[in-house]
Amino acid sequence: MYNPLSLLIIGVLTLGLFAWVLWPKRGLLAWWQRSQLDRKRVLIEDALKYLYDCEYKSKDANIDNLSENLNIPGEQAEELIGNLEKTGLIISKKDQLHLTETGRNYALRVIRIHRIWERYLADETSIAAKDWHHEADLKEHLLSFEDANILASEMGNPVFDPHGDPIPSVSGEIPDYAGVALDTMEVGTSGIITHIEDEPHTVYLQILALGLNPGTNIIITEKTPEKIAFVADGERCILAPVFAKNVTVVRTKPHSKSIEEETKKYRRLTDLKPKETAVVSGISKACRGQQRQRLMDFGIVPGTHVTIEMQSTFGDPTAYRVLDAVIALRKEHAQHIYIEQQQ
């Protein structure tokens, strides 16, 4: 038999357990209920974002591609659509899903938060480019619209995220979609990359590995059913057409110079040889945030003269003389610096 003290302890523990589970607002049950509501809200916001993207790019939006995009079964997608219709966020016409004005405004608020946070990650942190989208996907459901606006103001109210997507204004204004997919361009044509789609993630990683970014100048040099070859800021690149669909380009006037002459414009600091002197002509747009600021603090700005002072045994890092100082840079950083050969 239990003695009175043991029964008292068991009773206190039992009451404590019930209190932990059932405590209003702070108990386990309340937490579980909030988490269920949060999951529903996240799903609703993700659905609205997707439907807005379809509308913006003039793509069909139906239950099947919504289900595929959100990675949920068809039955759950049907239930979600029913809830969105009941709350007046979407309407369904002939199996096509359309945002109402209320739904569109809601979607634009979420998109604004997402893209502001991506801009913040790119410019103000050292988080890798491959992680921006995932981090922003989480933050868009947690950061308030008001806090996002304050953050945007502190950054100078940027109008594009680091992938080239326009950031909706506070009132929901956004420029029209412009440009063509890279895979539609013909040999000899040129343009400037204005947008890189960050989903699917595996495709984005392949594009990222080539060093492509909004602002990169390209010239198409070869096109077959299997590949598209082009020069991007002086670097020769190849992409499969299915990957090139995720790169948007605004066409520019044809170049009168040869590919070789164009390539010379984008010589990199890593190409500099001992005893050579070069002049910095710019920093690649792929170099952002703290890394870019660090190079500029070292004096790496257009017009600065650079020479190799010393190379390590394996050539990485290399010591460069910049102004009156000697700085050590690894290849991964030096390759972002464009130079012109001093005559």
Phi, psi and omega per residue, in radians:
M1 nan 2.627 3.116
Y2 -1.415 2.467 3.046
N3 -1.425 2.860 -3.075
P4 -0.968 -0.639 -3.118
L5 -1.147 -0.722 3.122
S6 -1.119 -0.755 3.109
L7 -1.082 -0.665 3.124
L8 -1.123 -0.766 -3.136
I9 -1.112 -0.767 3.133
I10 -1.078 -0.736 -3.141
G11 -1.102 -0.759 3.133
V12 -1.115 -0.750 3.136
L13 -1.120 -0.687 3.126
T14 -1.129 -0.778 3.109
L15 -1.095 -0.687 3.124
G16 -1.106 -0.693 3.132
L17 -1.136 -0.796 3.111
F18 -1.075 -0.712 3.138
A19 -1.112 -0.723 3.140
W20 -1.098 -0.660 -3.122
V21 -1.352 -0.768 -2.944
L22 -1.779 -0.036 -3.067
W23 -1.017 2.204 -3.109
P24 -1.025 2.343 3.062
K25 1.239 -0.525 -3.059
R26 -2.055 -0.134 -3.102
G27 -1.363 3.001 -3.114
L28 -1.077 -0.704 3.135
L29 -1.126 -0.737 3.122
A30 -1.107 -0.712 3.113
W31 -1.096 -0.745 -3.137
W32 -1.111 -0.729 3.128
Q33 -1.111 -0.715 3.106
R34 -1.120 -0.704 -3.110
S35 -1.142 -0.607 3.092
Q36 -1.168 -0.721 3.084
L37 -1.117 -0.711 3.132
D38 -1.095 -0.724 3.131
R39 -1.083 -0.739 3.133
K40 -1.122 -0.728 -3.136
R41 -1.144 -0.733 3.120
V42 -1.063 -0.745 -3.132
L43 -1.137 -0.725 3.110
I44 -1.088 -0.800 -3.108
E45 -1.176 -0.668 3.089
D46 -1.130 -0.675 3.122
A47 -1.138 -0.768 3.130
L48 -1.110 -0.705 3.089
K49 -1.042 -0.788 -3.115
Y50 -1.136 -0.770 -3.130
L51 -1.132 -0.620 3.087
Y52 -1.172 -0.694 3.126
D53 -1.065 -0.715 3.089
C54 -1.082 -0.774 3.139
E55 -1.113 -0.765 -3.090
Y56 -1.113 -0.642 -3.088
K57 -1.779 0.217 3.096
S58 0.970 0.801 3.114
K59 -1.900 2.682 3.089
D60 -1.148 2.513 3.074
A61 -2.277 1.938 3.120
N62 -2.371 3.125 -3.054
I63 -1.104 -0.586 -3.100
D64 -1.188 -0.865 -3.115
N65 -1.301 -0.416 3.019
L66 -1.156 -0.792 3.112
S67 -1.043 -0.727 -3.133
E68 -1.189 -0.751 -3.107
N69 -1.141 -0.714 -3.126
L70 -1.491 -0.097 3.135
N71 1.001 0.858 3.101
I72 -2.234 2.688 3.133
P73 -1.162 2.778 -3.097
G74 -0.999 -0.673 -3.129
E75 -1.101 -0.711 3.131
Q76 -1.200 -0.632 3.107
A77 -1.122 -0.696 3.109
E78 -1.097 -0.756 3.119
E79 -1.106 -0.728 3.135
L80 -1.085 -0.790 3.141
I81 -1.087 -0.705 3.104
G82 -1.057 -0.755 3.116
N83 -1.134 -0.703 -3.135
L84 -1.155 -0.621 3.106
E85 -1.232 -0.720 -3.140
K86 -1.091 -0.625 -3.122
T87 -1.526 0.063 3.064
G88 1.295 0.426 -3.129
L89 -1.635 -0.441 3.097
I90 -2.464 2.864 2.966
I91 -2.304 2.660 -3.124
S92 -2.022 2.196 3.113
K93 -2.316 2.082 3.103
K94 0.894 0.856 3.100
D95 1.201 0.091 3.086
Q96 -1.827 2.436 -3.106
L97 -1.737 2.332 -3.110
H98 -2.302 2.441 3.079
L99 -1.328 2.468 2.944
T100 -1.427 3.040 3.114
E101 -1.055 -0.707 3.107
T102 -1.112 -0.784 3.133
G103 -1.119 -0.667 -3.141
R104 -1.157 -0.740 3.128
N105 -1.115 -0.707 3.103
Y106 -1.085 -0.817 -3.130
A107 -1.052 -0.745 -3.105
L108 -1.154 -0.563 3.085
R109 -1.148 -0.779 3.131
V110 -1.137 -0.742 -3.139
I111 -1.109 -0.703 3.118
R112 -1.060 -0.808 3.128
I113 -1.054 -0.801 -3.112
H114 -1.027 -0.852 -3.029
R115 -1.314 -0.548 3.041
I116 -1.121 -0.737 -3.125
W117 -1.176 -0.660 3.065
E118 -1.077 -0.730 3.119
R119 -1.090 -0.705 3.110
Y120 -1.106 -0.798 3.141
L121 -1.073 -0.685 -3.101
A122 -1.243 -0.706 -3.002
D123 -1.654 -0.464 -2.985
E124 -2.021 -0.052 -3.127
T125 -2.315 3.039 3.103
S126 -1.814 0.278 3.116
I127 -1.121 2.378 -3.078
A128 -1.134 2.597 -3.105
A129 -1.001 -0.595 -3.108
K130 -1.144 -0.288 -3.078
D131 -1.814 -0.112 -3.074
W132 -1.015 -0.860 -3.033
H133 -1.110 -0.793 -3.127
H134 -1.086 -0.780 3.141
E135 -1.088 -0.717 -3.140
A136 -1.219 -0.564 3.080
D137 -1.042 -0.611 3.120
L138 -1.354 -0.758 -3.031
K139 -1.233 -0.507 -3.072
E140 -1.085 -0.410 -3.134
H141 -1.644 -0.098 -3.069
L142 -1.984 -0.616 -3.089
L143 -1.401 2.312 3.141
S144 -1.292 2.742 3.129
F145 -1.069 -0.675 -3.127
E146 -1.153 -0.757 3.132
D147 -1.171 -0.618 3.101
A148 -1.118 -0.681 3.122
N149 -1.163 -0.654 3.089
I150 -1.123 -0.764 3.125
L151 -1.081 -0.743 3.130
A152 -1.076 -0.724 3.135
S153 -1.092 -0.707 3.131
E154 -1.142 -0.454 3.132
M155 -1.641 0.103 3.133
G156 1.519 0.376 3.131
N157 0.895 1.171 3.130
P158 -1.094 2.642 -3.105
V159 -1.874 -0.168 3.096
F160 -2.357 2.575 3.024
D161 -1.471 3.036 -3.052
P162 -1.178 -0.216 3.092
H163 -1.614 -0.053 -3.140
G164 1.675 0.035 3.096
D165 -1.336 2.377 3.102
P166 -1.202 2.474 3.092
I167 -1.598 2.094 3.118
P168 -0.993 2.522 3.085
S169 -1.247 3.019 3.128
V170 -1.013 -0.612 -3.119
S171 -1.529 0.026 3.074
G172 1.620 0.211 3.112
E173 -1.416 2.502 -3.100
I174 -2.660 2.389 -3.124
P175 -1.179 2.755 3.122
D176 -1.166 2.674 3.095
Y177 -1.178 2.321 -3.110
A178 -2.432 2.778 3.117
G179 1.834 3.030 3.127
V180 -2.243 2.746 3.096
A181 -1.247 2.492 -3.106
L182 -0.979 -0.594 -3.084
D183 -1.243 -0.171 3.132
T184 -1.630 -0.129 -3.091
M185 -1.403 2.594 -3.094
E186 -1.724 2.824 3.131
V187 -1.033 2.342 3.133
G188 1.641 -0.260 3.121
T189 -1.460 2.752 -3.096
S190 -2.328 2.876 3.141
G191 -3.031 -3.107 3.095
I192 -2.121 2.251 3.095
I193 -1.160 2.214 3.140
T194 -1.957 -0.322 -3.098
H195 -2.736 2.466 3.037
I196 -2.216 2.090 -3.136
E197 -1.205 2.291 -3.075
D198 -1.694 0.148 3.036
E199 -2.365 2.481 -0.060
P200 -1.132 2.663 -3.036
H201 -1.094 -0.661 -3.117
T202 -1.126 -0.651 3.103
V203 -1.213 -0.734 3.122
Y204 -1.043 -0.702 3.128
L205 -1.090 -0.667 3.121
Q206 -1.134 -0.744 3.120
I207 -1.160 -0.733 -3.141
L208 -1.086 -0.636 -3.116
A209 -1.107 -0.404 3.117
L210 -1.477 -0.075 -3.140
G211 1.351 0.373 -3.129
L212 -1.431 2.410 -3.125
N213 -2.601 2.755 3.003
P214 -0.968 2.335 -3.096
G215 1.779 -0.193 3.127
T216 -1.274 2.306 3.078
N217 -1.516 2.350 -3.117
I218 -2.290 2.680 3.016
I219 -2.349 2.203 3.138
I220 -1.355 2.209 -3.107
T221 -1.958 -0.399 -3.126
E222 -2.765 2.538 3.141
K223 -2.580 2.139 3.085
T224 -2.339 2.990 3.087
P225 -1.067 -0.376 -3.075
E226 -1.686 -0.423 -3.053
K227 -2.715 2.783 2.987
I228 -2.190 2.073 3.127
A229 -1.807 2.423 -3.119
F230 -2.722 2.839 3.053
V231 -1.814 2.183 -3.117
A232 -2.081 1.891 -3.083
D233 0.849 0.795 3.064
G234 1.537 -0.171 -3.125
E235 -1.768 2.335 3.107
R236 -1.426 2.243 -3.060
C237 -2.297 2.739 3.071
I238 -2.379 2.349 3.071
L239 -2.343 2.537 2.983
A240 -1.220 2.510 -3.128
P241 -0.929 -0.635 -3.127
V242 -1.139 -0.524 3.075
F243 -1.388 -0.649 -3.102
A244 -1.115 -0.380 3.095
K245 -1.051 -0.428 -3.080
N246 -1.549 0.110 3.108
V247 -1.993 2.154 3.133
T248 -1.773 2.377 -3.062
V249 -2.274 2.439 2.969
V250 -1.754 2.149 -3.070
R251 -1.141 2.566 3.048
T252 -2.156 3.009 -3.135
K253 -1.131 2.550 3.126
P254 -1.007 2.501 3.131
H255 -1.430 2.388 3.092
S256 -1.442 -0.351 -3.120
K257 -1.446 2.777 3.088
S258 -1.301 2.888 3.109
I259 -1.020 -0.691 -3.120
E260 -1.116 -0.728 3.136
E261 -1.167 -0.683 3.112
E262 -1.131 -0.675 -3.121
T263 -1.099 -0.626 -3.122
K264 -1.093 -0.465 3.135
K265 -1.105 -0.392 -3.024
Y266 -2.009 0.637 3.062
R267 -1.127 2.471 -3.038
R268 -1.878 2.809 -3.122
L269 -1.071 -0.501 3.116
T270 -1.178 -0.274 3.106
D271 -1.481 -0.218 -3.098
L272 -1.165 2.403 -3.127
K273 -1.869 2.746 3.116
P274 -0.935 2.472 3.127
K275 1.322 -0.066 3.054
E276 -1.532 2.637 3.055
T277 -2.136 2.392 -3.136
A278 -2.346 2.923 3.110
V279 -2.029 2.287 3.115
V280 -1.148 2.249 3.110
S281 -1.885 -0.233 3.113
G282 2.888 3.093 3.095
I283 -2.147 2.356 -3.127
S284 -1.001 2.546 3.090
K285 -1.187 -0.244 3.091
A286 -1.249 -0.316 -3.139
C287 -1.638 1.978 -3.034
R288 -2.233 3.054 2.946
G289 0.961 -2.366 -3.059
Q290 -1.087 -0.629 -3.137
Q291 -1.134 -0.757 3.121
R292 -1.134 -0.764 -3.141
Q293 -1.094 -0.654 3.129
R294 -1.089 -0.755 3.120
L295 -1.117 -0.730 3.131
M296 -1.153 -0.634 3.082
D297 -1.113 -0.504 3.094
F298 -1.332 -0.141 -3.105
G299 1.711 0.184 3.123
I300 -1.406 1.490 3.122
V301 -2.376 2.748 -3.132
P302 -0.912 2.313 3.127
G303 1.738 -0.225 -3.135
T304 -1.344 2.377 3.096
H305 -1.487 2.429 -3.100
V306 -2.326 2.382 3.030
T307 -2.371 2.751 3.070
I308 -1.447 2.178 3.126
E309 -1.627 -0.672 -3.071
M310 -2.889 2.553 3.065
Q311 -2.085 2.454 3.084
S312 -1.237 2.993 -3.073
T313 -0.931 -0.726 -3.102
F314 -1.784 0.184 3.072
G315 1.358 0.183 -3.136
D316 -2.655 1.955 0.144
P317 -1.449 3.053 3.067
T318 -2.107 2.452 3.110
A319 -1.640 2.201 -3.135
Y320 -2.026 2.507 3.012
R321 -1.622 2.086 3.136
V322 -2.183 2.057 -3.032
L323 1.017 -2.143 -3.127
D324 -1.853 0.296 -3.094
A325 -2.163 2.800 3.059
V326 -1.991 2.191 -3.130
I327 -2.170 2.593 3.119
A328 -1.814 2.235 3.130
L329 -2.248 2.408 3.013
R330 -1.423 2.801 -3.102
K331 -1.023 -0.654 -3.093
E332 -1.093 -0.410 3.090
H333 -1.676 -0.703 -3.116
A334 -1.120 -0.492 -3.098
Q335 -1.223 -0.225 3.099
H336 -1.484 -0.101 -3.058
I337 -1.764 2.103 3.108
Y338 -1.555 2.482 -3.125
I339 -2.341 2.791 3.001
E340 -2.118 2.369 3.139
Q341 -1.134 2.281 3.087
Q342 -1.308 2.281 -3.111
Q343 -1.385 nan nan
